[in-house]
Structure formats: structure tokens, C-alpha cells
């Protein structure tokens, strides 16, 4: 099976079906702590998976690393769909060796692509179905070992979220992006 079929089955059907109920499937990750969550947005390779998995291993609740649902009414919240993750093979070996047992496949080629992870036990209690969203973060992979926070504009967030979501889902309409 292709990696997307394993890691995010029926994602296009979820997109079509859920937009009728006021939720939008987005190419983003989400994590939470104490009932407050953050949406992790960015194009492929920006560090969404690395950040989401680092948060999971640090004890935060995990909603997803590649696709989540976002609903704006009655409150702004993220909803989980998949217990999977995709991570660069090199990052898996160097930063997340504890997750090696979760590998269920690879994108091609396996030595330079991404590992597809199915996150079950022992992380089951760290999965969260829904959380209120408090912020949107835009990871930016740098060659240093320190984190830097800076405020992002609405335009920055849209540039990080919309193009990759539109490319990866068929049938995205202007109305899907209005809220």
C-alpha cells in the first residue's frame, strides 16, 4: 500500500464529509497540554512531525502530525483522525530511536525517505481526540540547537497552512478557507 493509504486512510473522503459539518481537514499537526492545544502548521519538511513527536515523548497529548481537523464553531478546536506519523528516516535514527518499534513502512526510497509510524502502545494514554486551540506555531528547522519564538502574522500562518493543504487534498474550495 502507498504510505498515505497507511498513515492517513480516507483523508480525501474525510475532507469532503467533514466540511459539511463545519470542520476543515488541514495539513498540520496538533499537540495539547492540560486541555489547551496548538496547531503545528508548515509545508512539508518544516518540522511539524519532529515537533509533534518531541512533544509526545515529552508527555504532551498527541492529536496528529500530518492531518488534523479544525473546527471554529462553537469553539476553535482541533480534532484527531489518525494515530500515525511520518518522519525522516535520519531523524528517526538520530532523534527518536525509541519510536523505531512503531515503523510499519517507508516512503520510497526507505534509506532516504520517511518512515511511516503507527503510534499505539505505549503511547495510547497520550492520544487526545479533541482540544481547544490556543495558538498556531510555525516550526522552522535551523542548524542550531536552540528554539526561538517570534510572533507570526496572519499572512505567515496562511502561507504555512493553505498551499500544502490545497495541494494534498482534492476539491478544496474557497469557502473551505474562509473561516
VMD Tcl script that builds the backbone (N, CA, C; Angstrom):
set m [mol new atoms 537]
animate dup $m
set s [atomselect $m all]
$s set {name element resname resid chain x y z} {
  {N N UNK 1 A 0.830 -1.192 0.000}
  {CA C UNK 1 A 0.000 0.000 0.000}
  {C C UNK 1 A 0.876 1.257 0.000}
  {N N UNK 2 A 0.452 2.310 -0.703}
  {CA C UNK 2 A 1.188 3.578 -0.643}
  {C C UNK 2 A 1.190 4.125 0.782}
  {N N UNK 3 A 2.265 4.842 1.170}
  {CA C UNK 3 A 2.372 5.349 2.549}
  {C C UNK 3 A 1.178 6.183 3.003}
  {N N UNK 4 A 0.580 6.984 2.114}
  {CA C UNK 4 A -0.559 7.803 2.530}
  {C C UNK 4 A -1.772 6.947 2.844}
  {N N UNK 5 A -1.918 5.797 2.144}
  {CA C UNK 5 A -3.035 4.914 2.436}
  {C C UNK 5 A -2.917 4.310 3.834}
  {N N UNK 6 A -1.706 4.095 4.287}
  {CA C UNK 6 A -1.480 3.519 5.609}
  {C C UNK 6 A -1.560 4.585 6.695}
  {N N UNK 7 A -0.899 5.728 6.478}
  {CA C UNK 7 A -0.800 6.734 7.536}
  {C C UNK 7 A -2.029 7.624 7.647}
  {N N UNK 8 A -2.750 7.830 6.570}
  {CA C UNK 8 A -3.940 8.691 6.622}
  {C C UNK 8 A -5.002 8.180 5.653}
  {N N UNK 9 A -5.560 7.002 5.967}
  {CA C UNK 9 A -6.552 6.425 5.055}
  {C C UNK 9 A -7.808 7.287 4.953}
  {N N UNK 10 A -8.358 7.331 3.767}
  {CA C UNK 10 A -9.619 8.039 3.503}
  {C C UNK 10 A -9.550 9.536 3.779}
  {N N UNK 11 A -8.359 10.133 3.724}
  {CA C UNK 11 A -8.236 11.551 4.082}
  {C C UNK 11 A -9.053 12.439 3.161}
  {N N UNK 12 A -9.130 12.130 1.878}
  {CA C UNK 12 A -9.920 12.949 0.964}
  {C C UNK 12 A -11.414 12.810 1.280}
  {N N UNK 13 A -11.854 11.603 1.590}
  {CA C UNK 13 A -13.259 11.408 1.973}
  {C C UNK 13 A -13.582 12.146 3.270}
  {N N UNK 14 A -12.673 12.090 4.256}
  {CA C UNK 14 A -12.869 12.855 5.487}
  {C C UNK 14 A -12.992 14.346 5.179}
  {N N UNK 15 A -12.136 14.828 4.279}
  {CA C UNK 15 A -12.177 16.252 3.911}
  {C C UNK 15 A -13.547 16.616 3.348}
  {N N UNK 16 A -14.033 15.849 2.403}
  {CA C UNK 16 A -15.331 16.159 1.798}
  {C C UNK 16 A -16.462 16.046 2.813}
  {N N UNK 17 A -16.439 15.006 3.611}
  {CA C UNK 17 A -17.514 14.739 4.546}
  {C C UNK 17 A -17.529 15.745 5.699}
  {N N UNK 18 A -16.370 16.041 6.261}
  {CA C UNK 18 A -16.325 16.883 7.451}
  {C C UNK 18 A -16.573 18.358 7.163}
  {N N UNK 19 A -16.295 18.830 5.953}
  {CA C UNK 19 A -16.539 20.249 5.695}
  {C C UNK 19 A -18.024 20.567 5.752}
  {N N UNK 20 A -18.867 19.569 5.550}
  {CA C UNK 20 A -20.315 19.785 5.685}
  {C C UNK 20 A -20.725 19.993 7.131}
  {N N UNK 21 A -19.883 19.541 8.067}
  {CA C UNK 21 A -20.210 19.710 9.485}
  {C C UNK 21 A -19.422 20.850 10.119}
  {N N UNK 22 A -18.787 21.674 9.282}
  {CA C UNK 22 A -18.077 22.831 9.803}
  {C C UNK 22 A -16.648 22.577 10.225}
  {N N UNK 23 A -16.096 21.431 9.860}
  {CA C UNK 23 A -14.698 21.128 10.182}
  {C C UNK 23 A -13.897 21.066 8.889}
  {N N UNK 24 A -12.646 21.499 8.945}
  {CA C UNK 24 A -11.769 21.502 7.771}
  {C C UNK 24 A -10.563 20.612 8.053}
  {N N UNK 25 A -10.315 19.645 7.190}
  {CA C UNK 25 A -9.103 18.850 7.283}
  {C C UNK 25 A -7.944 19.708 6.800}
  {N N UNK 26 A -6.895 19.815 7.608}
  {CA C UNK 26 A -5.750 20.637 7.246}
  {C C UNK 26 A -4.467 19.821 7.345}
  {N N UNK 27 A -3.500 20.178 6.515}
  {CA C UNK 27 A -2.177 19.571 6.563}
  {C C UNK 27 A -1.411 20.272 7.674}
  {N N UNK 28 A -1.511 19.707 8.872}
  {CA C UNK 28 A -0.906 20.288 10.067}
  {C C UNK 28 A -0.874 19.219 11.145}
  {N N UNK 29 A -0.142 19.490 12.199}
  {CA C UNK 29 A -0.135 18.637 13.367}
  {C C UNK 29 A -0.790 19.357 14.527}
  {N N UNK 30 A -0.994 18.647 15.615}
  {CA C UNK 30 A -1.547 19.290 16.813}
  {C C UNK 30 A -1.132 18.500 18.043}
  {N N UNK 31 A -0.821 19.240 19.092}
  {CA C UNK 31 A -0.492 18.663 20.394}
  {C C UNK 31 A -1.198 19.498 21.458}
  {N N UNK 32 A -1.303 18.930 22.656}
  {CA C UNK 32 A -2.003 19.643 23.731}
  {C C UNK 32 A -1.365 19.338 25.076}
  {N N UNK 33 A -1.669 20.192 26.018}
  {CA C UNK 33 A -1.240 20.007 27.411}
  {C C UNK 33 A -2.301 20.661 28.275}
  {N N UNK 34 A -2.809 19.927 29.232}
  {CA C UNK 34 A -3.814 20.449 30.168}
  {C C UNK 34 A -5.021 21.047 29.455}
  {N N UNK 35 A -5.483 20.390 28.394}
  {CA C UNK 35 A -6.682 20.831 27.698}
  {C C UNK 35 A -6.518 22.005 26.759}
  {N N UNK 36 A -5.291 22.465 26.557}
  {CA C UNK 36 A -5.030 23.584 25.635}
  {C C UNK 36 A -4.061 23.105 24.567}
  {N N UNK 37 A -4.424 23.344 23.312}
  {CA C UNK 37 A -3.623 22.814 22.231}
  {C C UNK 37 A -3.036 23.860 21.313}
  {N N UNK 38 A -2.087 23.403 20.526}
  {CA C UNK 38 A -1.504 24.237 19.479}
  {C C UNK 38 A -1.569 23.469 18.166}
  {N N UNK 39 A -1.852 24.201 17.122}
  {CA C UNK 39 A -1.809 23.677 15.768}
  {C C UNK 39 A -0.404 23.918 15.245}
  {N N UNK 40 A 0.202 22.895 14.640}
  {CA C UNK 40 A 1.556 22.997 14.110}
  {C C UNK 40 A 1.450 23.016 12.595}
  {N N UNK 41 A 1.676 24.181 11.995}
  {CA C UNK 41 A 1.482 24.359 10.558}
  {C C UNK 41 A 2.818 24.539 9.848}
  {N N UNK 42 A 2.848 24.210 8.575}
  {CA C UNK 42 A 4.048 24.410 7.774}
  {C C UNK 42 A 4.061 23.474 6.589}
  {N N UNK 43 A 4.836 23.831 5.593}
  {CA C UNK 43 A 4.961 22.969 4.419}
  {C C UNK 43 A 5.731 21.704 4.801}
  {N N UNK 44 A 5.735 20.727 3.903}
  {CA C UNK 44 A 6.483 19.508 4.135}
  {C C UNK 44 A 7.948 19.823 4.415}
  {N N UNK 45 A 8.513 19.188 5.434}
  {CA C UNK 45 A 9.906 19.406 5.791}
  {C C UNK 45 A 10.133 20.554 6.752}
  {N N UNK 46 A 9.072 21.229 7.171}
  {CA C UNK 46 A 9.216 22.383 8.069}
  {C C UNK 46 A 9.522 21.976 9.503}
  {N N UNK 47 A 9.205 20.741 9.867}
  {CA C UNK 47 A 9.447 20.290 11.232}
  {C C UNK 47 A 8.198 19.966 12.025}
  {N N UNK 48 A 7.042 19.856 11.346}
  {CA C UNK 48 A 5.787 19.548 12.040}
  {C C UNK 48 A 5.877 18.212 12.780}
  {N N UNK 49 A 6.325 17.194 12.078}
  {CA C UNK 49 A 6.407 15.862 12.681}
  {C C UNK 49 A 7.430 15.824 13.802}
  {N N UNK 50 A 8.582 16.429 13.586}
  {CA C UNK 50 A 9.621 16.455 14.611}
  {C C UNK 50 A 9.100 17.111 15.882}
  {N N UNK 51 A 8.429 18.238 15.742}
  {CA C UNK 51 A 7.893 18.940 16.914}
  {C C UNK 51 A 6.791 18.131 17.587}
  {N N UNK 52 A 5.855 17.596 16.810}
  {CA C UNK 52 A 4.742 16.833 17.395}
  {C C UNK 52 A 5.246 15.595 18.129}
  {N N UNK 53 A 6.213 14.885 17.546}
  {CA C UNK 53 A 6.724 13.674 18.189}
  {C C UNK 53 A 7.587 14.003 19.401}
  {N N UNK 54 A 8.340 15.096 19.345}
  {CA C UNK 54 A 9.107 15.519 20.523}
  {C C UNK 54 A 8.155 15.854 21.665}
  {N N UNK 55 A 7.048 16.498 21.356}
  {CA C UNK 55 A 6.051 16.818 22.393}
  {C C UNK 55 A 5.432 15.536 22.950}
  {N N UNK 56 A 5.109 14.572 22.083}
  {CA C UNK 56 A 4.547 13.299 22.543}
  {C C UNK 56 A 5.498 12.618 23.517}
  {N N UNK 57 A 6.779 12.530 23.148}
  {CA C UNK 57 A 7.755 11.860 24.006}
  {C C UNK 57 A 8.031 12.650 25.288}
  {N N UNK 58 A 7.736 13.948 25.281}
  {CA C UNK 58 A 7.916 14.776 26.482}
  {C C UNK 58 A 6.680 14.749 27.387}
  {N N UNK 59 A 5.653 13.970 26.986}
  {CA C UNK 59 A 4.481 13.823 27.841}
  {C C UNK 59 A 3.272 14.642 27.455}
  {N N UNK 60 A 3.312 15.333 26.322}
  {CA C UNK 60 A 2.152 16.100 25.861}
  {C C UNK 60 A 1.162 15.171 25.169}
  {N N UNK 61 A -0.059 15.614 25.055}
  {CA C UNK 61 A -1.077 14.861 24.325}
  {C C UNK 61 A -0.869 15.060 22.828}
  {N N UNK 62 A -1.096 14.017 22.049}
  {CA C UNK 62 A -0.848 13.997 20.614}
  {C C UNK 62 A -2.174 13.875 19.881}
  {N N UNK 63 A -2.403 14.763 18.920}
  {CA C UNK 63 A -3.594 14.674 18.083}
  {C C UNK 63 A -3.249 14.271 16.655}
  {N N UNK 64 A -2.058 14.590 16.194}
  {CA C UNK 64 A -1.654 14.221 14.846}
  {C C UNK 64 A -0.410 14.972 14.442}
  {N N UNK 65 A 0.238 14.470 13.399}
  {CA C UNK 65 A 1.454 15.143 12.936}
  {C C UNK 65 A 1.342 15.572 11.484}
  {N N UNK 66 A 0.335 15.104 10.778}
  {CA C UNK 66 A 0.270 15.388 9.349}
  {C C UNK 66 A -1.094 15.930 8.916}
  {N N UNK 67 A -2.144 15.411 9.493}
  {CA C UNK 67 A -3.501 15.874 9.188}
  {C C UNK 67 A -4.322 15.906 10.465}
  {N N UNK 68 A -5.020 16.995 10.677}
  {CA C UNK 68 A -5.983 17.110 11.765}
  {C C UNK 68 A -7.186 17.888 11.243}
  {N N UNK 69 A -8.284 17.743 11.933}
  {CA C UNK 69 A -9.472 18.542 11.628}
  {C C UNK 69 A -9.447 19.790 12.491}
  {N N UNK 70 A -9.872 20.906 11.925}
  {CA C UNK 70 A -10.010 22.151 12.679}
  {C C UNK 70 A -11.452 22.606 12.541}
  {N N UNK 71 A -12.041 22.930 13.682}
  {CA C UNK 71 A -13.417 23.440 13.717}
  {C C UNK 71 A -13.381 24.789 14.424}
  {N N UNK 72 A -14.155 25.751 13.916}
  {CA C UNK 72 A -14.153 27.088 14.521}
  {C C UNK 72 A -15.417 27.392 15.308}
  {N N UNK 73 A -16.412 26.503 15.244}
  {CA C UNK 73 A -17.648 26.764 15.968}
  {C C UNK 73 A -18.149 25.454 16.567}
  {N N UNK 74 A -18.571 25.421 17.784}
  {CA C UNK 74 A -18.845 26.528 18.682}
  {C C UNK 74 A -17.594 27.108 19.334}
  {N N UNK 75 A -16.458 26.430 19.236}
  {CA C UNK 75 A -15.192 26.967 19.716}
  {C C UNK 75 A -14.104 26.532 18.740}
  {N N UNK 76 A -12.975 27.208 18.774}
  {CA C UNK 76 A -11.863 26.832 17.905}
  {C C UNK 76 A -11.185 25.621 18.526}
  {N N UNK 77 A -11.180 24.511 17.777}
  {CA C UNK 77 A -10.602 23.289 18.308}
  {C C UNK 77 A -10.003 22.441 17.201}
  {N N UNK 78 A -9.101 21.564 17.609}
  {CA C UNK 78 A -8.513 20.578 16.710}
  {C C UNK 78 A -9.046 19.213 17.103}
  {N N UNK 79 A -9.264 18.382 16.093}
  {CA C UNK 79 A -9.753 17.028 16.316}
  {C C UNK 79 A -8.810 16.052 15.627}
  {N N UNK 80 A -8.544 14.949 16.290}
  {CA C UNK 80 A -7.625 13.939 15.790}
  {C C UNK 80 A -8.340 12.961 14.862}
  {N N UNK 81 A -7.625 12.501 13.852}
  {CA C UNK 81 A -8.142 11.471 12.955}
  {C C UNK 81 A -7.264 10.227 12.916}
  {N N UNK 82 A -5.948 10.398 12.936}
  {CA C UNK 82 A -5.037 9.287 12.684}
  {C C UNK 82 A -4.021 9.136 13.813}
  {N N UNK 83 A -3.669 7.919 14.132}
  {CA C UNK 83 A -2.623 7.629 15.123}
  {C C UNK 83 A -1.323 7.285 14.410}
  {N N UNK 84 A -1.019 8.036 13.411}
  {CA C UNK 84 A 0.166 7.761 12.611}
  {C C UNK 84 A 1.054 8.997 12.551}
  {N N UNK 85 A 2.267 8.759 12.091}
  {CA C UNK 85 A 3.214 9.852 11.888}
  {C C UNK 85 A 4.154 9.438 10.763}
  {N N UNK 86 A 4.713 10.421 10.100}
  {CA C UNK 86 A 5.757 10.173 9.100}
  {C C UNK 86 A 6.952 11.023 9.497}
  {N N UNK 87 A 8.112 10.393 9.519}
  {CA C UNK 87 A 9.301 11.080 9.994}
  {C C UNK 87 A 10.491 10.687 9.132}
  {N N UNK 88 A 11.316 11.670 8.811}
  {CA C UNK 88 A 12.536 11.420 8.057}
  {C C UNK 88 A 13.327 10.300 8.735}
  {N N UNK 89 A 13.793 9.343 7.937}
  {CA C UNK 89 A 14.500 8.181 8.474}
  {C C UNK 89 A 15.722 8.606 9.290}
  {N N UNK 90 A 16.478 9.584 8.816}
  {CA C UNK 90 A 17.645 10.064 9.549}
  {C C UNK 90 A 17.277 10.650 10.893}
  {N N UNK 91 A 16.181 11.429 10.946}
  {CA C UNK 91 A 15.717 11.995 12.220}
  {C C UNK 91 A 15.237 10.903 13.165}
  {N N UNK 92 A 14.583 9.888 12.616}
  {CA C UNK 92 A 14.114 8.785 13.453}
  {C C UNK 92 A 15.306 8.105 14.128}
  {N N UNK 93 A 16.334 7.835 13.353}
  {CA C UNK 93 A 17.516 7.153 13.912}
  {C C UNK 93 A 18.264 8.025 14.916}
  {N N UNK 94 A 18.426 9.310 14.617}
  {CA C UNK 94 A 19.251 10.155 15.479}
  {C C UNK 94 A 18.489 10.772 16.650}
  {N N UNK 95 A 17.239 11.173 16.447}
  {CA C UNK 95 A 16.497 11.890 17.482}
  {C C UNK 95 A 15.439 11.067 18.202}
  {N N UNK 96 A 14.891 10.057 17.518}
  {CA C UNK 96 A 13.762 9.323 18.072}
  {C C UNK 96 A 13.945 7.806 17.991}
  {N N UNK 97 A 15.073 7.269 18.428}
  {CA C UNK 97 A 15.263 5.821 18.328}
  {C C UNK 97 A 14.220 5.026 19.116}
  {N N UNK 98 A 13.618 5.636 20.133}
  {CA C UNK 98 A 12.595 4.950 20.919}
  {C C UNK 98 A 11.348 4.633 20.092}
  {N N UNK 99 A 11.170 5.310 18.971}
  {CA C UNK 99 A 9.990 5.090 18.132}
  {C C UNK 99 A 10.229 4.067 17.028}
  {N N UNK 100 A 11.405 3.486 16.952}
  {CA C UNK 100 A 11.735 2.541 15.875}
  {C C UNK 100 A 10.772 1.357 15.829}
  {N N UNK 101 A 10.269 0.942 16.975}
  {CA C UNK 101 A 9.337 -0.177 17.013}
  {C C UNK 101 A 7.974 0.134 16.416}
  {N N UNK 102 A 7.686 1.399 16.156}
  {CA C UNK 102 A 6.390 1.795 15.595}
  {C C UNK 102 A 6.396 1.835 14.066}
  {N N UNK 103 A 7.538 1.559 13.441}
  {CA C UNK 103 A 7.625 1.624 11.976}
  {C C UNK 103 A 6.748 0.545 11.355}
  {N N UNK 104 A 5.891 0.967 10.416}
  {CA C UNK 104 A 5.062 0.000 9.690}
  {C C UNK 104 A 5.339 0.041 8.193}
  {N N UNK 105 A 6.217 0.933 7.753}
  {CA C UNK 105 A 6.552 1.016 6.342}
  {C C UNK 105 A 7.402 2.246 6.079}
  {N N UNK 106 A 7.699 2.450 4.803}
  {CA C UNK 106 A 8.555 3.557 4.396}
  {C C UNK 106 A 8.015 4.168 3.111}
  {N N UNK 107 A 8.275 5.471 2.960}
  {CA C UNK 107 A 8.087 6.067 1.643}
  {C C UNK 107 A 9.319 5.636 0.849}
  {N N UNK 108 A 9.294 5.786 -0.434}
  {CA C UNK 108 A 10.443 5.325 -1.208}
  {C C UNK 108 A 11.392 6.468 -1.461}
  {N N UNK 109 A 12.677 6.239 -1.480}
  {CA C UNK 109 A 13.350 5.003 -1.050}
  {C C UNK 109 A 13.467 4.966 0.463}
  {N N UNK 110 A 13.419 3.770 1.068}
  {CA C UNK 110 A 13.405 3.683 2.523}
  {C C UNK 110 A 14.662 4.223 3.197}
  {N N UNK 111 A 15.795 4.228 2.531}
  {CA C UNK 111 A 17.014 4.713 3.174}
  {C C UNK 111 A 17.117 6.230 3.181}
  {N N UNK 112 A 16.308 6.926 2.356}
  {CA C UNK 112 A 16.356 8.388 2.329}
  {C C UNK 112 A 14.985 9.025 2.467}
  {N N UNK 113 A 13.948 8.233 2.517}
  {CA C UNK 113 A 12.595 8.771 2.601}
  {C C UNK 113 A 12.147 8.964 4.034}
  {N N UNK 114 A 10.878 8.712 4.237}
  {CA C UNK 114 A 10.303 8.849 5.576}
  {C C UNK 114 A 9.819 7.491 6.054}
  {N N UNK 115 A 9.925 7.291 7.359}
  {CA C UNK 115 A 9.358 6.113 7.989}
  {C C UNK 115 A 7.912 6.428 8.334}
  {N N UNK 116 A 7.031 5.481 8.102}
  {CA C UNK 116 A 5.627 5.611 8.475}
  {C C UNK 116 A 5.469 4.894 9.810}
  {N N UNK 117 A 5.002 5.619 10.805}
  {CA C UNK 117 A 4.861 5.092 12.161}
  {C C UNK 117 A 3.389 4.960 12.525}
  {N N UNK 118 A 3.040 3.839 13.126}
  {CA C UNK 118 A 1.712 3.664 13.709}
  {C C UNK 118 A 1.902 3.708 15.216}
  {N N UNK 119 A 1.414 4.757 15.828}
  {CA C UNK 119 A 1.673 5.030 17.237}
  {C C UNK 119 A 0.581 4.415 18.109}
  {N N UNK 120 A 0.854 3.250 18.618}
  {CA C UNK 120 A -0.073 2.582 19.524}
  {C C UNK 120 A 0.511 2.583 20.916}
  {N N UNK 121 A 0.553 1.420 21.528}
  {CA C UNK 121 A 1.178 1.292 22.845}
  {C C UNK 121 A 2.656 1.567 22.702}
  {N N UNK 122 A 3.314 2.170 23.620}
  {CA C UNK 122 A 2.869 2.551 24.959}
  {C C UNK 122 A 2.331 3.971 25.041}
  {N N UNK 123 A 1.971 4.558 23.906}
  {CA C UNK 123 A 1.577 5.971 23.881}
  {C C UNK 123 A 0.073 6.175 23.915}
  {N N UNK 124 A -0.694 5.107 24.059}
  {CA C UNK 124 A -2.147 5.185 23.983}
  {C C UNK 124 A -2.778 6.228 24.883}
  {N N UNK 125 A -2.281 6.361 26.109}
  {CA C UNK 125 A -2.869 7.338 27.026}
  {C C UNK 125 A -2.523 8.766 26.653}
  {N N UNK 126 A -1.589 8.964 25.729}
  {CA C UNK 126 A -1.187 10.309 25.301}
  {C C UNK 126 A -1.951 10.765 24.067}
  {N N UNK 127 A -2.856 9.935 23.553}
  {CA C UNK 127 A -3.657 10.355 22.410}
  {C C UNK 127 A -4.857 11.145 22.892}
  {N N UNK 128 A -5.158 12.167 22.165}
  {CA C UNK 128 A -6.238 13.075 22.527}
  {C C UNK 128 A -7.138 13.210 21.306}
  {N N UNK 129 A -8.445 13.092 21.489}
  {CA C UNK 129 A -9.354 13.199 20.351}
  {C C UNK 129 A -9.638 14.645 19.969}
  {N N UNK 130 A -9.776 15.530 20.950}
  {CA C UNK 130 A -10.073 16.932 20.645}
  {C C UNK 130 A -9.483 17.826 21.711}
  {N N UNK 131 A -9.165 19.046 21.293}
  {CA C UNK 131 A -8.655 20.035 22.234}
  {C C UNK 131 A -8.971 21.432 21.724}
  {N N UNK 132 A -9.189 22.338 22.658}
  {CA C UNK 132 A -9.321 23.747 22.292}
  {C C UNK 132 A -7.967 24.232 21.785}
  {N N UNK 133 A -7.974 25.029 20.730}
  {CA C UNK 133 A -6.720 25.568 20.195}
  {C C UNK 133 A -6.446 26.940 20.802}
  {N N UNK 134 A -5.235 27.088 21.317}
  {CA C UNK 134 A -4.807 28.353 21.905}
  {C C UNK 134 A -3.843 29.112 21.017}
  {N N UNK 135 A -3.173 28.396 20.113}
  {CA C UNK 135 A -2.153 29.046 19.283}
  {C C UNK 135 A -1.881 28.219 18.041}
  {N N UNK 136 A -1.249 28.857 17.091}
  {CA C UNK 136 A -0.719 28.188 15.901}
  {C C UNK 136 A 0.778 28.442 15.904}
  {N N UNK 137 A 1.558 27.371 15.784}
  {CA C UNK 137 A 3.008 27.525 15.732}
  {C C UNK 137 A 3.508 27.116 14.351}
  {N N UNK 138 A 4.552 27.800 13.917}
  {CA C UNK 138 A 5.169 27.536 12.622}
  {C C UNK 138 A 6.615 27.120 12.862}
  {N N UNK 139 A 6.892 25.811 12.922}
  {CA C UNK 139 A 8.278 25.411 13.154}
  {C C UNK 139 A 9.151 25.780 11.964}
  {N N UNK 140 A 10.393 26.033 12.263}
  {CA C UNK 140 A 11.360 26.403 11.247}
  {C C UNK 140 A 12.652 25.703 11.615}
  {N N UNK 141 A 13.049 24.737 10.826}
  {CA C UNK 141 A 14.229 23.951 11.136}
  {C C UNK 141 A 15.472 24.782 10.856}
  {N N UNK 142 A 16.290 24.942 11.892}
  {CA C UNK 142 A 17.547 25.678 11.788}
  {C C UNK 142 A 18.692 24.716 12.104}
  {N N UNK 143 A 19.883 25.136 11.837}
  {CA C UNK 143 A 21.034 24.265 12.100}
  {C C UNK 143 A 21.596 24.454 13.498}
  {N N UNK 144 A 20.858 25.109 14.382}
  {CA C UNK 144 A 21.344 25.308 15.742}
  {C C UNK 144 A 20.508 24.474 16.707}
  {N N UNK 145 A 20.898 24.445 17.949}
  {CA C UNK 145 A 20.220 23.630 18.946}
  {C C UNK 145 A 19.428 24.465 19.938}
  {N N UNK 146 A 18.891 25.579 19.498}
  {CA C UNK 146 A 18.099 26.400 20.399}
  {C C UNK 146 A 16.785 26.769 19.711}
  {N N UNK 147 A 15.779 26.978 20.517}
  {CA C UNK 147 A 14.476 27.373 19.997}
  {C C UNK 147 A 14.349 28.886 20.069}
  {N N UNK 148 A 13.725 29.454 19.058}
  {CA C UNK 148 A 13.494 30.892 19.012}
  {C C UNK 148 A 12.006 31.097 18.765}
  {N N UNK 149 A 11.375 31.923 19.564}
  {CA C UNK 149 A 9.973 32.253 19.370}
  {C C UNK 149 A 9.855 33.659 18.808}
  {N N UNK 150 A 8.980 33.808 17.828}
  {CA C UNK 150 A 8.671 35.126 17.311}
  {C C UNK 150 A 7.219 35.115 16.886}
  {N N UNK 151 A 6.597 36.255 16.945}
  {CA C UNK 151 A 5.192 36.357 16.558}
  {C C UNK 151 A 5.077 36.239 15.049}
  {N N UNK 152 A 4.063 35.508 14.615}
  {CA C UNK 152 A 3.804 35.342 13.177}
  {C C UNK 152 A 2.549 36.125 12.820}
  {N N UNK 153 A 2.526 36.663 11.641}
  {CA C UNK 153 A 1.349 37.383 11.163}
  {C C UNK 153 A 0.314 36.385 10.633}
  {N N UNK 154 A -0.889 36.854 10.431}
  {CA C UNK 154 A -1.929 36.033 9.830}
  {C C UNK 154 A -1.469 35.555 8.455}
  {N N UNK 155 A -0.803 36.422 7.712}
  {CA C UNK 155 A -0.302 36.054 6.382}
  {C C UNK 155 A 0.730 34.931 6.477}
  {N N UNK 156 A 1.621 34.988 7.487}
  {CA C UNK 156 A 2.597 33.919 7.692}
  {C C UNK 156 A 1.895 32.582 7.930}
  {N N UNK 157 A 0.876 32.612 8.760}
  {CA C UNK 157 A 0.139 31.390 9.080}
  {C C UNK 157 A -0.555 30.845 7.837}
  {N N UNK 158 A -1.211 31.709 7.084}
  {CA C UNK 158 A -1.892 31.261 5.870}
  {C C UNK 158 A -0.916 30.706 4.848}
  {N N UNK 159 A 0.245 31.350 4.702}
  {CA C UNK 159 A 1.266 30.842 3.769}
  {C C UNK 159 A 1.799 29.474 4.210}
  {N N UNK 160 A 1.809 29.221 5.501}
  {CA C UNK 160 A 2.285 27.943 6.009}
  {C C UNK 160 A 1.228 26.847 5.906}
  {N N UNK 161 A -0.022 27.205 5.965}
  {CA C UNK 161 A -1.105 26.237 6.067}
  {C C UNK 161 A -1.827 25.952 4.755}
  {N N UNK 162 A -2.155 26.985 4.015}
  {CA C UNK 162 A -3.053 26.823 2.869}
  {C C UNK 162 A -2.417 26.095 1.677}
  {N N UNK 163 A -1.232 26.471 1.193}
  {CA C UNK 163 A -0.730 25.803 -0.012}
  {C C UNK 163 A -0.581 24.289 0.122}
  {N N UNK 164 A -0.004 23.817 1.215}
  {CA C UNK 164 A 0.191 22.371 1.344}
  {C C UNK 164 A -1.140 21.656 1.541}
  {N N UNK 165 A -2.082 22.275 2.256}
  {CA C UNK 165 A -3.402 21.669 2.406}
  {C C UNK 165 A -4.090 21.558 1.052}
  {N N UNK 166 A -4.048 22.613 0.263}
  {CA C UNK 166 A -4.698 22.604 -1.052}
  {C C UNK 166 A -4.047 21.606 -2.009}
  {N N UNK 167 A -2.729 21.485 -1.959}
  {CA C UNK 167 A -2.034 20.542 -2.839}
  {C C UNK 167 A -2.340 19.103 -2.489}
  {N N UNK 168 A -2.528 18.808 -1.216}
  {CA C UNK 168 A -2.672 17.423 -0.793}
  {C C UNK 168 A -4.117 16.926 -0.737}
  {N N UNK 169 A -5.063 17.814 -0.847}
  {CA C UNK 169 A -6.470 17.427 -0.821}
  {C C UNK 169 A -7.149 17.900 -2.092}
  {N N UNK 170 A -7.866 17.000 -2.742}
  {CA C UNK 170 A -8.590 17.403 -3.936}
  {C C UNK 170 A -9.915 18.037 -3.542}
  {N N UNK 171 A -10.359 18.948 -4.340}
  {CA C UNK 171 A -11.659 19.547 -4.111}
  {C C UNK 171 A -11.707 20.609 -3.041}
  {N N UNK 172 A -10.575 21.203 -2.666}
  {CA C UNK 172 A -10.594 22.310 -1.705}
  {C C UNK 172 A -11.217 23.507 -2.405}
  {N N UNK 173 A -12.193 24.111 -1.760}
  {CA C UNK 173 A -12.893 25.256 -2.334}
  {C C UNK 173 A -12.585 26.506 -1.527}
  {N N UNK 174 A -12.784 27.662 -2.147}
  {CA C UNK 174 A -12.534 28.924 -1.450}
  {C C UNK 174 A -13.296 28.995 -0.133}
  {N N UNK 175 A -14.510 28.536 -0.120}
  {CA C UNK 175 A -15.316 28.559 1.095}
  {C C UNK 175 A -14.735 27.752 2.231}
  {N N UNK 176 A -13.954 26.727 1.909}
  {CA C UNK 176 A -13.305 25.925 2.944}
  {C C UNK 176 A -12.313 26.748 3.742}
  {N N UNK 177 A -11.772 27.779 3.156}
  {CA C UNK 177 A -10.709 28.539 3.776}
  {C C UNK 177 A -11.200 29.829 4.417}
  {N N UNK 178 A -12.466 30.150 4.269}
  {CA C UNK 178 A -12.975 31.422 4.759}
  {C C UNK 178 A -12.973 31.538 6.277}
  {N N UNK 179 A -13.212 30.459 7.000}
  {CA C UNK 179 A -13.291 30.539 8.455}
  {C C UNK 179 A -11.916 30.438 9.039}
}
mol reanalyze $m
mol bondsrecalc $m
mol representation Tube
mol addrep $m
